[in-house]
Amino acid sequence: MDKSIWMKFNTAYTQHFNQKLSFKEEPMGINPAEPFGRKSFDFYEYRFKPLTREAVEKDKISLSRGAEMLLISIEEMQDWQRNWEVLL
């Protein structure tokens, strides 16, 4: 592996943009405040319910464990299971 790659890249970046690049800065990186400062948990419900359903269907987890993970009662989970085709 060429250990001088960082030096070559940093030199090229400095020449092109007329500014130095710190070792923690990502060139053309996304500003954490853009577009809405999204967090990793923003899509929790969007992905978590289908993944829970898949785990229950494949017997990776029990129906009661799925209910616990989704923070719903076992009765709600049973209703949800009966209506999966309609709900998802």
C-alpha positions, 0 to 999 in steps of 0.5 A: 500500500502506498503510504504517501497517498494522503500527502499526495491527496492533501497537496492536490486538494490544497492546490485545487481549493487553495485551502488545507484539509484537516485530517478530520474534514471530509472534502465535499462532505455533508454538513450535519445540519443539512438538510434537516440535521437528521439522526440515525433514528429518524427512520426507525419505524419505517424500517423496524416494523418490516424487519420485525415482521420478517423475523417473526415470519422466519421464526427468528423471534417469537410473536411476543418478542416482536410485540415487545420490540415494537412496544405493543401488546401481544394482542396488538401484535396478533392483530397486526400479524393477521392483517400484515398483507393489508398493513404493509 
